[in-house]
Amino acid sequence: MTEGLRLTEALTTSSAVATYLGAHSVTAEHVLTAIGILRGTVTLDDLGRPQSPMLSRATGAGREVDALVREIAQRWFSKLGSDPFAEMDAEQVSELEADLRAATVVGGRRALD
C-alpha cells in the first residue's frame, strides 16, 4: 500500500462488491474484500462470476448494511475525526481489518456474539 486508505473508499467499494456478488446486505466480508481490492491483493476475478445486473436490481443487492458493519463504520468514522478524506495508515487499516474479522459470521454465528 503506497498511500493511505480512506474509510470512505473501503465502504463505497464494499457496496460495489456486494452488488457484484448479488448480496442483499453489505457484510464485514465485503468490506474486507474491498480493502483487498484497494490494496491490490484481491481482483474482481478472485470474486468469481458476477450476478446478473437484472437479478441485482430485482433483489436489491447491496442496498442494506449489516448492523454490526454500520456500527464499525460509524465508530471508525468518528475515530478518524469525521473526515471523509482522512487516510488510515497501515496500523489503522490492520486494526480495522481485525474489527471486521471479529464481526464475520463463523458457523452461523458472529464471532462477537
Order of alpha helices (4+ residues) and beta strands (2+ residues): beta-alpha-beta-alpha-alpha-beta-alpha-beta-alpha-beta-beta
